[in-house]
Amino acid sequence: MGEEEFWEDELILRFEEMIESNENYYFDTNEMEDIIGYYLDIGNLPFAEKALNYANSLHPNLYVFKIKELELLIELHLLKESAELIEELKQYPDQNLDFVIAQAKFWSLKNQHKMSIRFYKMALDAGEEEDYIYHCLGNEYLAIGEIGQALFYFKAALEISMDDEIAFYSCIECFNEIHLHKECIEFLKQIIDYDPYHDVAWFELGMQYMKIKNYKEALNALEFSLAINPKSITGLMQMGTCYEKLNNPEKAIETYIEALEFDDSAAYTHLRIARVYEKMEDFFKALKFYLQSIHEDPQLDLAWIGAAAIYEKLGNLEEARHYTSRALELDSPNLNYRKKLASLNVQLGFLEEALEEYEIILAMESGKFLNSYVFTELLILLGHYEKAILELENSIQKFNRAESYYQLSNCYFLLRDQKRGKENLKLAKEKNSRLFDEMIQKYPILKNSDLLQ
């Protein structure tokens, strides 16, 4: 601990002791300024307000405490009061750096980011707190979408301190935002030249190589990262991904299994292993790891749906249906899960259940013709011809597809309405006669219509 930090801690302890004992201690103006600043910095606004009130009782009407009051008002988002105090403080001849920065923050809160930038640039002229101001400028430029300018200032902050992690990550974020992956690679190489043991820089270098699909270089970078930090689960997972991309599934599995040694919540790692085995068509091992993933985290819907897919491939439709149903319980808005459950219900002969699922699907995704088409098919299979006709009329109004006219014709013929059956079959063939052979396979009654004689 440095001498400055020691005295700050002593000050804070003394102030808080005074509050607890309900006594009055003396602090000079510099001490009170430091105490208020400390509480503002850590976001303890109630204590900042207590310190400000006590400072004003000891040293009334001082400019320095009016600045602190402005900083507090801004932190509390009291913009009207802040604006009034700014106007008052403008009358003072001594407009110090804190006042300029406070005005920059004020304009930022009002979403006037260009005004905020103007004040932060004025603050830079003081030659103090440059790293902090560079960060603020970077964030303001991010707010108005000028990513290149934001990157410039985050780099400037990093040049002041190469150990500034926030500036480092902000630079990476900017490079990614504007897709400058090759430039980011050069930037990261400079960081690594400065600190060859910067495991995060090596990791991010690997990620950038992955973005440009250079998986061999990505592997090299990730290996360096893991040499420095061998217990990095994220590093191992990304390395496994690289091996997958390089069509080396055995090595990918080996890497994921290594990650399991350090992973306290291993459900997702088991899921990744299962998916690799599934791609290798080793379905029994895939199922083993999907089930292990479910055991690790019963709330992970991806593991349930993965296991369902394996059961379906193995011909066990009942289990596939059970696992799909469980996945859907965990993620009810997921239309793919619901469609899969409906499909399995159809294969198992549970047409009413499939129809119920498609009623929900139609309500959630009414703008897709295929949903309406399948729903109508189910109605026809169940013999609900009148309801099918209503749905088909709506579908024709919305999509005007030939398939719907063929379905409509089929319904009318089944209801012994020869006239409307013929009319709709004629319309269907006019719209798309090439579908006719396919449709008479599905609806044999069309073949026997008088129209075809």
Secondary structure, DSSP 8 states (H G I E B T S, - for coil): --HHHHHHHHHHHHHHHHHHHT------HHHHHHHHHHHHHHT-HHHHHHHHHHHHHHSTT-HHHHHHHHHHHHHTT-HHHHHHHHHHHTTSS---HHHHHHHHHHHHHTT-HHHHHHHHHHHHTT-SSHHHHHHHHHHHHHHTT-HHHHHHHHHHHHHH-TT-HHHHHHHHHHHHHTT-HHHHHHHHHHHHHH-TT-HHHHHHHHHHHHHTT-HHHHHHHHHHHHHH-TT-HHHHHHHHHHHHHTT-HHHHHHHHHHHHTT-SSTHHHHHHHHHHHHHTT-HHHHHHHHHHHHHH-TT-HHHHHHHHHHHHHTT-HHHHHHHHHHHHHH-TT-HHHHHHHHHHHHHTT-HHHHHHHHHHHHHH-TT-HHHHHHHHHHHHHTT-HHHHHHHHHHHHHHT--HHHHHHHHHHHHHTT-HHHHHHHHHHHHHH-GGGHHHHHHH-GGGGGSGGG-
